[in-house]
């Protein structure tokens, strides 16, 4: 009596549960682990935002810039563009894979090139976004309680009724000297890991005193400066 042996999946360890191949099982493991990882990130983000809800920045007030459109208020427009680039590059990759199954070499090369271009555009957009949004042109002060104080002035054209003010618009210029901390002059041979800010604390305070229209605003509390 002879038994029939199926060698279809012999090279990848044989058939797995419910007839799944080794490659398909590993793909499902990857998808599940990826889903769990991102679920953990999203849960941590949700807990952090709920904990610091009073000082959490409003996206429409942070992501307002757009490349080559200086001074134009474009809330979330650049974020939407990056999302479109990411989705578009994913679509071109799927089309390239489908063309590869059909042995269409030219089509594979074209769509792979579009995918690479989309990837570089997305990475470049991320770099531009971080460079401009973390630069700190507007300035802010973090209190011991974790609240963020911003410099604003009344502007009824804004949704919040206030408009953020850049430091260069009100900071004073004082005859003071500032020196970068280096290892040979630092305490215990420490040095500053960043460049000196454009304005010192004294210059900001002097400009704040000379501009009574400038206000200090938190997320829920707005009060005029003390005279």
Backbone bond lengths (Angstrom), bond angles and torsions (degrees), N, CA, C in turn:
res aa  C-N    CA-C-N  psi(-1)  N-CA   C-N-CA  omega(-1)  CA-C   N-CA-C  phi
1 X - - - 1.462 - - 1.526 109.19 -
2 X 1.297 118.12 121.40 1.467 122.38 -176.96 1.517 109.83 -106.87
3 X 1.351 113.99 143.34 1.469 120.67 178.97 1.516 109.71 -103.90
4 X 1.306 114.84 142.79 1.465 120.21 179.03 1.530 109.71 -85.61
5 X 1.339 117.53 125.93 1.466 123.26 -178.34 1.527 108.79 -107.16
6 X 1.333 115.59 127.27 1.463 120.73 178.43 1.526 109.05 -97.46
7 X 1.329 116.50 110.93 1.472 121.92 -178.70 1.529 112.58 -97.51
8 X 1.315 117.11 21.09 1.470 120.00 -175.22 1.528 111.61 -63.27
9 X 1.334 116.95 -38.82 1.464 120.64 -177.75 1.522 111.45 -114.93
10 X 1.305 117.66 27.21 1.461 120.17 -176.00 1.528 111.73 -66.75
11 X 1.333 118.00 -33.46 1.466 120.93 -176.27 1.519 112.72 -73.63
12 X 1.339 118.76 -22.31 1.468 119.80 179.84 1.522 112.23 -109.13
13 X 1.296 117.87 27.72 1.456 121.08 174.58 1.509 114.82 94.21
14 X 1.295 117.63 3.99 1.445 120.01 179.94 1.516 112.28 85.97
15 X 1.302 117.24 170.20 1.471 120.26 -178.83 1.525 111.43 -67.91
16 X 1.329 115.27 142.69 1.458 121.28 178.91 1.511 111.48 -97.46
17 X 1.350 116.54 -159.16 1.472 119.92 179.28 1.521 111.37 -58.22
18 X 1.318 116.11 136.92 1.468 122.86 179.55 1.520 112.17 56.04
19 X 1.336 115.96 27.96 1.456 120.28 175.10 1.509 114.90 76.99
20 X 1.331 119.10 11.26 1.465 121.90 -179.05 1.518 110.28 -75.35
21 X 1.314 117.16 141.46 1.457 121.72 178.20 1.528 110.24 -78.04
22 X 1.320 114.98 166.90 1.470 120.39 179.65 1.529 110.91 -61.38
23 X 1.327 117.04 -43.80 1.460 120.75 -179.78 1.518 112.35 -61.93
24 X 1.333 116.45 -41.35 1.461 119.69 179.77 1.520 110.89 -67.96
25 X 1.341 117.61 -38.74 1.463 120.87 177.75 1.527 111.03 -62.53
26 X 1.342 117.44 -44.27 1.466 120.94 179.89 1.526 110.83 -65.47
27 X 1.322 117.11 -34.91 1.464 119.94 177.91 1.522 110.30 -65.36
28 X 1.325 116.91 -40.83 1.466 119.90 177.81 1.527 111.28 -67.17
29 X 1.339 117.45 -37.40 1.465 120.36 175.51 1.523 110.51 -61.31
30 X 1.325 116.44 -42.08 1.467 120.67 179.50 1.525 111.09 -64.09
31 X 1.335 117.06 -45.32 1.458 120.74 -178.69 1.528 110.78 -62.61
32 X 1.343 116.67 -44.26 1.466 120.11 -179.76 1.525 111.03 -65.23
33 X 1.348 117.77 -45.33 1.467 120.30 179.90 1.519 110.90 -64.72
34 X 1.328 117.45 -37.74 1.465 120.99 177.89 1.529 110.24 -65.16
35 X 1.319 116.64 -41.66 1.465 120.09 178.39 1.522 111.30 -63.89
36 X 1.335 117.69 -40.75 1.462 120.82 178.37 1.525 111.39 -66.13
37 X 1.340 116.98 -38.94 1.463 120.36 179.56 1.518 110.97 -62.53
38 X 1.327 116.64 -49.38 1.458 120.01 -179.14 1.529 111.52 -68.86
39 X 1.327 116.89 -30.91 1.467 119.08 175.25 1.515 110.51 -63.33
40 X 1.343 117.22 -39.54 1.454 120.79 176.67 1.515 111.94 -64.15
41 X 1.347 117.30 -42.62 1.465 121.11 178.10 1.533 111.25 -62.61
42 X 1.327 116.02 -44.36 1.465 119.94 -178.80 1.520 110.95 -66.07
43 X 1.336 116.70 -39.89 1.460 119.94 178.36 1.529 110.73 -64.53
44 X 1.341 116.80 -42.63 1.468 120.16 178.43 1.524 110.73 -63.82
45 X 1.330 116.66 -39.94 1.470 120.80 176.80 1.529 110.61 -61.85
46 X 1.332 116.66 -43.92 1.461 119.80 -179.88 1.514 112.50 -63.56
47 X 1.338 117.48 -43.03 1.461 120.57 178.75 1.527 111.21 -65.34
48 X 1.350 117.13 -41.12 1.470 120.41 -179.98 1.523 110.78 -64.84
49 X 1.323 116.05 -42.36 1.464 118.62 -179.38 1.527 111.26 -67.07
50 X 1.312 117.05 -37.95 1.465 119.95 178.92 1.528 110.76 -67.83
51 X 1.333 116.82 -37.42 1.462 120.53 -178.57 1.525 111.37 -68.16
52 X 1.344 117.22 -39.08 1.463 121.76 -176.94 1.530 110.77 -109.93
53 X 1.326 116.46 39.23 1.466 120.17 -174.82 1.528 111.99 -63.56
54 X 1.340 118.07 -28.37 1.453 120.62 -177.42 1.520 112.12 -72.07
55 X 1.322 117.45 -27.11 1.467 120.60 -177.12 1.521 112.75 -115.91
56 X 1.331 117.65 5.66 1.466 120.09 -177.40 1.532 109.36 -68.44
57 X 1.338 118.22 128.42 1.468 120.00 -177.92 1.523 112.14 -66.45
58 X 1.322 115.41 147.15 1.467 121.94 176.67 1.519 108.69 -85.41
59 X 1.328 117.17 126.33 1.464 121.25 -174.28 1.524 111.82 -59.24
60 X 1.323 117.47 -39.82 1.463 120.76 -179.19 1.522 112.43 -64.86
61 X 1.339 117.53 -21.16 1.454 120.78 179.24 1.525 112.08 -94.88
62 X 1.321 117.31 -11.26 1.461 121.25 -178.91 1.522 110.95 -101.28
63 X 1.324 116.61 -52.79 1.462 121.02 -176.93 1.535 109.57 -89.67
64 X 1.313 115.95 72.18 1.464 121.15 -176.27 1.522 112.90 -112.40
65 X 1.327 118.41 -1.09 1.454 121.05 -176.17 1.531 111.12 -95.47
66 X 1.319 114.78 158.39 1.466 121.82 175.68 1.529 107.09 -144.80
67 X 1.349 118.39 137.04 1.469 120.40 -177.11 1.525 112.67 -56.50
68 X 1.336 115.48 136.73 1.467 124.45 175.93 1.531 113.38 66.54
69 X 1.330 117.64 9.64 1.468 121.42 176.70 1.522 107.85 -122.72
70 X 1.316 115.83 69.73 1.463 120.58 -176.44 1.522 110.45 -69.91
71 X 1.319 115.64 131.75 1.459 120.62 177.88 1.507 114.87 85.51
72 X 1.324 118.13 -3.91 1.466 121.87 -179.94 1.523 109.13 -90.18
73 X 1.314 116.73 125.88 1.458 121.36 178.94 1.527 109.39 -81.06
74 X 1.330 116.26 106.19 1.466 121.39 -177.51 1.521 109.01 -128.40
75 X 1.330 118.00 77.16 1.466 120.28 -176.17 1.518 112.97 -65.62
76 X 1.322 115.62 121.99 1.468 124.11 174.21 1.528 113.36 68.73
77 X 1.330 119.12 3.79 1.467 120.05 -178.77 1.525 110.67 -66.20
78 X 1.334 116.37 -43.19 1.458 119.42 -177.92 1.528 110.94 -69.87
79 X 1.321 117.23 -33.94 1.462 121.08 175.72 1.531 109.83 -62.97
80 X 1.339 116.41 -41.53 1.466 120.19 178.16 1.533 110.62 -64.45
81 X 1.349 117.04 -38.27 1.463 120.33 178.83 1.525 110.66 -64.81
82 X 1.322 117.67 -42.88 1.464 120.31 179.05 1.527 111.07 -64.87
83 X 1.323 117.13 -37.19 1.462 120.07 176.73 1.523 110.92 -62.86
84 X 1.338 116.56 -40.89 1.464 120.69 177.96 1.526 110.93 -64.02
85 X 1.345 117.00 -42.12 1.465 120.76 178.97 1.525 110.51 -61.83
86 X 1.329 117.12 -42.06 1.460 121.56 -179.59 1.531 110.75 -64.07
87 X 1.323 117.22 -44.73 1.472 120.84 179.89 1.521 110.18 -66.90
88 X 1.345 116.77 -41.53 1.462 120.80 -179.24 1.527 111.06 -62.07
89 X 1.345 117.55 -42.99 1.460 120.39 179.53 1.529 111.20 -67.17
90 X 1.322 117.47 -31.34 1.463 119.88 175.86 1.527 110.77 -67.27
91 X 1.322 116.81 -39.96 1.466 121.18 178.78 1.525 111.06 -64.78
92 X 1.344 116.86 -44.41 1.468 119.83 179.48 1.533 111.06 -63.73
93 X 1.325 117.24 -33.21 1.463 119.64 178.04 1.525 110.72 -67.83
94 X 1.324 116.88 -41.62 1.470 120.10 178.12 1.529 110.50 -63.37
95 X 1.320 116.44 -41.59 1.474 119.36 178.84 1.523 110.52 -64.77
96 X 1.349 117.43 -38.06 1.463 120.42 178.63 1.526 111.11 -64.59
97 X 1.319 117.31 -40.40 1.469 120.60 178.01 1.521 110.77 -64.61
98 X 1.323 116.40 -42.50 1.470 120.19 178.29 1.525 110.87 -63.15
99 X 1.341 116.18 -39.90 1.468 119.25 178.05 1.525 110.85 -67.22
100 X 1.333 117.02 -31.94 1.457 119.61 177.73 1.520 112.01 -66.09
101 X 1.328 116.84 -37.97 1.468 120.10 176.60 1.528 111.25 -63.78
102 X 1.323 115.79 -29.14 1.474 119.91 179.91 1.524 112.28 -92.59
103 X 1.355 116.21 5.96 1.475 122.21 178.91 1.535 112.60 59.00
104 X 1.324 116.47 36.03 1.470 121.86 176.84 1.530 108.49 -96.64
105 X 1.335 116.69 87.14 1.456 121.54 -171.38 1.525 112.67 -63.12
106 X 1.296 117.60 -42.49 1.470 120.39 -178.59 1.522 111.27 -62.82
107 X 1.311 115.90 -44.63 1.464 120.86 179.09 1.528 110.95 -63.88
108 X 1.334 116.96 -38.59 1.463 120.36 177.57 1.525 110.43 -62.04
109 X 1.340 116.53 -45.69 1.467 120.42 -178.38 1.526 111.55 -62.97
110 X 1.333 117.28 -41.43 1.466 121.06 -178.38 1.523 111.08 -65.01
111 X 1.324 116.26 -48.64 1.468 118.91 -176.27 1.529 112.46 -74.61
112 X 1.325 117.01 -28.97 1.465 118.97 173.16 1.525 110.49 -67.35
113 X 1.338 116.80 -37.97 1.463 120.25 176.61 1.525 111.11 -63.89
114 X 1.330 116.90 -42.12 1.467 120.45 176.51 1.537 111.04 -62.88
115 X 1.343 116.19 -36.55 1.467 119.56 178.44 1.523 111.08 -65.73
116 X 1.337 115.82 -42.41 1.468 119.90 179.02 1.524 110.73 -64.60
117 X 1.330 116.97 -42.91 1.468 120.80 178.39 1.524 110.19 -61.54
118 X 1.334 116.52 -44.55 1.460 119.90 177.91 1.517 112.29 -61.55
119 X 1.350 116.92 -38.68 1.459 120.34 177.61 1.513 112.54 -63.57
120 X 1.343 116.96 -44.30 1.467 120.07 177.87 1.527 111.59 -65.35
121 X 1.331 116.67 -37.34 1.464 119.63 177.34 1.519 111.04 -63.85
122 X 1.328 116.50 -40.52 1.468 119.82 180.00 1.524 111.30 -67.73
123 X 1.341 117.13 -45.08 1.461 120.09 178.72 1.524 111.21 -64.23
124 X 1.339 116.73 -40.60 1.458 119.49 177.16 1.516 112.03 -64.13
125 X 1.332 116.53 -37.17 1.463 120.31 177.76 1.525 110.88 -65.79
126 X 1.339 116.20 -40.07 1.460 119.33 177.15 1.521 111.13 -62.38
127 X 1.336 116.44 -43.41 1.467 120.02 179.52 1.525 110.71 -63.43
128 X 1.336 117.55 -43.32 1.471 120.71 179.41 1.521 110.39 -64.44
129 X 1.328 116.12 -40.41 1.457 120.64 -178.74 1.521 111.26 -63.09
130 X 1.323 117.04 -48.19 1.462 120.36 -179.28 1.519 110.75 -65.81
131 X 1.319 117.58 -38.98 1.472 120.85 -178.84 1.519 111.30 -62.80
132 X 1.329 117.37 -40.84 1.463 120.88 -175.54 1.518 113.15 -85.13
133 X 1.327 118.38 -35.32 1.461 120.35 -175.00 1.516 113.08 -84.45
134 X 1.342 117.45 -16.28 1.456 119.65 179.33 1.524 110.85 -103.25
135 X 1.310 116.88 -3.71 1.466 120.85 -176.97 1.516 112.08 -61.20
136 X 1.331 118.09 -35.02 1.454 120.82 175.56 1.512 114.70 81.80
137 X 1.324 118.72 43.58 1.463 120.95 -179.75 1.519 111.76 -70.94
138 X 1.314 117.55 -26.89 1.456 120.55 -176.08 1.527 112.22 -88.28
139 X 1.303 118.32 -27.67 1.450 120.89 178.46 1.513 112.42 76.39
140 X 1.307 116.36 152.09 1.458 122.58 178.58 1.517 107.76 -164.87
141 X 1.326 115.20 160.30 1.464 121.81 179.36 1.520 107.96 -126.29
142 X 1.328 116.57 128.85 1.457 121.26 177.58 1.524 109.14 -98.44
143 X 1.307 116.68 124.73 1.453 121.66 -179.59 1.523 110.72 -81.63
144 X 1.336 115.73 170.70 1.462 120.01 179.47 1.527 111.38 -63.14
145 X 1.327 117.04 -27.65 1.459 120.85 179.59 1.508 113.99 -82.27
146 X 1.345 117.53 -1.15 1.459 121.31 178.94 1.509 114.81 93.85
147 X 1.353 118.40 -1.71 1.462 120.82 178.85 1.526 110.31 -75.39
148 X 1.328 116.30 149.87 1.453 122.45 179.28 1.527 109.00 -107.47
149 X 1.318 117.34 122.26 1.463 122.75 177.67 1.518 109.14 -100.80
150 X 1.332 116.77 128.49 1.461 122.18 -179.83 1.520 110.09 -117.02
151 X 1.322 116.07 157.54 1.447 122.33 177.46 1.533 108.52 -97.11
152 X 1.328 116.35 121.36 1.460 121.19 -176.57 1.523 109.54 -138.17
153 X 1.328 115.34 168.59 1.455 121.58 171.40 1.518 108.46 -139.02
154 X 1.312 116.23 158.03 1.459 120.97 -175.61 1.525 109.96 -66.13
155 X 1.317 116.00 130.80 1.462 122.35 177.53 1.526 107.41 -151.26
156 X 1.324 116.09 104.84 1.467 121.24 -175.76 1.525 112.86 -69.62
157 X 1.335 117.57 -14.29 1.463 119.30 179.40 1.526 112.13 -75.84
158 X 1.325 117.43 -17.09 1.456 121.31 178.14 1.530 110.45 -85.24
159 X 1.334 116.16 153.83 1.457 120.25 -179.84 1.525 111.75 -64.22
160 X 1.330 115.95 -37.08 1.455 119.70 -178.66 1.524 113.03 -81.71
161 X 1.346 116.80 -10.99 1.462 119.94 -176.62 1.515 113.72 86.13
162 X 1.339 116.51 -2.45 1.457 121.44 -179.78 1.527 109.55 -134.85
163 X 1.307 115.06 152.97 1.454 121.42 178.54 1.516 108.79 -124.45
164 X 1.322 116.52 131.42 1.457 119.85 178.64 1.524 110.72 -66.56
165 X 1.315 115.76 144.75 1.454 122.12 -176.56 1.518 108.94 -114.68
166 X 1.320 117.12 130.90 1.451 121.22 176.53 1.520 110.52 -71.06
167 X 1.330 115.71 152.13 1.458 120.12 179.67 1.522 111.34 -61.37
168 X 1.333 117.25 -36.35 1.460 120.28 -177.56 1.527 112.73 -67.51
169 X 1.335 117.32 -14.86 1.451 120.56 -179.32 1.522 113.14 -82.20
170 X 1.344 117.09 -19.03 1.462 116.72 -178.83 1.525 113.98 -138.83
171 X 1.336 118.34 -12.52 1.460 119.79 -178.79 1.519 110.61 -66.48
172 X 1.337 116.61 138.03 1.456 121.97 -179.32 1.525 110.57 -86.34
173 X 1.329 115.73 162.08 1.461 121.54 176.12 1.519 108.20 -108.36
174 X 1.317 116.31 113.53 1.460 121.86 -176.39 1.524 110.30 -107.88
175 X 1.326 117.22 148.51 1.477 121.05 178.57 1.529 111.41 -77.15
176 X 1.290 116.63 67.05 1.453 120.71 179.36 1.514 109.90 -125.08
177 X 1.312 115.72 153.43 1.450 121.56 -178.19 1.527 109.46 -107.76
178 X 1.314 115.06 134.03 1.457 120.98 176.28 1.517 108.80 -123.18
179 X 1.291 116.05 142.69 1.456 120.66 -175.57 1.520 109.96 -130.01
180 X 1.315 114.72 135.08 1.456 120.47 178.39 1.524 110.16 -66.64
181 X 1.322 117.62 131.87 1.449 122.24 179.38 1.517 109.69 -75.18
182 X 1.324 116.80 120.41 1.466 122.81 178.40 1.518 110.02 -115.27
183 X 1.319 116.00 169.21 1.459 120.45 -175.25 1.529 112.49 -63.70
184 X 1.348 116.96 -35.10 1.460 118.69 -177.36 1.530 112.85 -74.85
185 X 1.356 117.03 -16.29 1.457 120.55 179.72 1.528 112.47 -117.18
186 X 1.309 117.46 0.27 1.454 121.30 -176.48 1.513 112.24 -86.80
187 X 1.324 114.76 169.05 1.454 121.47 177.08 1.535 108.42 -82.20
188 X 1.319 115.74 127.32 1.458 121.19 -178.00 1.533 111.09 55.06
189 X 1.338 115.26 37.45 1.460 122.40 174.35 1.531 112.27 58.81
190 X 1.339 115.45 35.58 1.454 120.05 176.17 1.515 109.75 -95.20
191 X 1.308 117.53 154.28 1.451 122.45 176.63 1.519 109.87 -138.36
192 X 1.341 116.03 155.70 1.455 120.88 179.68 1.517 109.70 -72.24
193 X 1.313 115.83 135.95 1.457 120.33 -178.41 1.519 112.52 -92.05
194 X 1.317 116.87 13.08 1.461 120.23 178.20 1.526 108.57 -148.06
195 X 1.323 115.83 164.19 1.453 120.95 -179.27 1.518 110.58 -74.75
196 X 1.325 115.14 160.99 1.453 119.83 177.27 1.523 109.96 -63.72
197 X 1.331 118.35 140.42 1.474 119.89 176.89 1.521 110.76 -65.42
198 X 1.325 115.86 158.71 1.465 120.08 -177.35 1.517 111.75 -65.30
199 X 1.338 117.27 -33.47 1.457 121.65 -179.16 1.524 109.06 -126.90
200 X 1.327 115.07 143.05 1.459 120.05 177.23 1.522 109.59 -85.79
201 X 1.341 115.47 170.51 1.460 120.11 178.59 1.523 110.60 -63.99
202 X 1.323 116.98 -38.98 1.465 120.54 179.64 1.526 111.49 -63.88
203 X 1.326 117.58 -38.16 1.457 120.77 179.14 1.525 111.32 -68.14
204 X 1.323 116.18 -38.96 1.464 119.48 177.54 1.528 110.22 -65.66
205 X 1.330 117.25 -43.53 1.462 120.53 179.56 1.530 111.31 -64.73
206 X 1.327 117.45 -40.15 1.461 120.11 178.74 1.526 111.17 -65.49
207 X 1.327 117.38 -41.77 1.459 120.38 177.34 1.511 112.29 -66.98
208 X 1.331 115.42 -34.77 1.464 120.05 178.62 1.529 110.98 -65.17
209 X 1.323 117.02 -38.68 1.461 121.09 179.58 1.523 112.23 -70.14
210 X 1.327 117.46 -32.05 1.460 121.00 -177.13 1.522 113.47 -87.16
211 X 1.322 117.72 -1.54 1.463 122.19 178.90 1.519 109.04 -125.86
212 X 1.319 118.33 88.49 1.474 120.71 -177.81 1.516 113.89 -66.32
213 X 1.337 118.21 -15.35 1.465 119.52 -179.52 1.528 112.34 -79.76
214 X 1.329 116.83 -10.47 1.456 120.77 179.56 1.527 109.23 -81.60
215 X 1.339 116.53 133.00 1.453 122.41 -178.35 1.520 110.00 -115.69
216 X 1.322 114.69 163.22 1.459 121.50 172.78 1.510 107.79 -107.83
217 X 1.317 117.00 126.50 1.460 120.57 -175.47 1.512 110.88 -128.20
218 X 1.329 115.65 137.01 1.455 122.22 167.03 1.526 106.83 -108.40
219 X 1.322 116.32 -171.47 1.464 119.75 -177.69 1.525 112.04 -63.63
220 X 1.354 117.06 -38.86 1.452 119.57 -175.99 1.531 113.02 -120.89
221 X 1.340 117.92 -16.57 1.453 121.00 -175.49 1.516 109.66 -115.05
222 X 1.317 117.44 129.45 1.455 122.86 177.72 1.514 107.73 -129.09
223 X 1.299 116.67 124.24 1.457 119.38 178.79 1.524 109.67 -142.66
224 X 1.313 115.33 153.04 1.444 120.43 179.63 1.508 108.86 -79.75
225 X 1.313 116.57 156.22 1.454 120.32 -177.45 1.522 109.93 -65.08
226 X 1.317 114.43 152.08 1.452 120.05 178.06 1.523 109.66 -79.40
227 X 1.303 116.14 136.11 1.456 120.95 179.16 1.533 109.84 -91.41
